[in-house]
Amino acid sequence: MIPALSDLDVAMLILNAGWVEPLPFKDLTDSEVEQHVNINACHVIYASKVLLPQLLQRHETTGKKAAIFVTSSLASTAPMAGVLSYSAAKAFVSTFAAGLGFE
C-alpha cells in the first residue's frame, strides 16, 4: 500500500488510458513502441497492482463493494495496419482484465 493513499477509501478504480502514434510498425521508433506498451498496458497493471490490496481490504473489512473498471479498444480484437503495437497492448489489457475478474 502506498502511504499517501492509505487513508483514502477507494471504492472504484477506473483505468482508461490510450495513446497511439499511427504509423506502420516498421516506421515506429523503439521509443514509440515502448510508449505504446507502457501507456496502454503497463500503467493498467501497475495501478491495479498498487490499489488492488486496498480495494480488497475495503470489501473484506467493511463489506462495501469495490471494483476495477478497465477500458480497452476494439483494436484489441482486430489488429489494424498502422496501429499494430497499440492493438497488441490493448489485447494484453483485455486479457489482463478478464483474468483479473476470474481471480
Secondary structure, 3 states (H helix, E strand, C coil): CCHHHCCCCCCEEEECCCCCCCCCHHHCCHHHHHHHHHHHHHHHHHHHHHHHHHHHHHHHHHCCCCEEEECCCHHHCCCCCCCHHHHHHHHHHHHHHHHHHHC
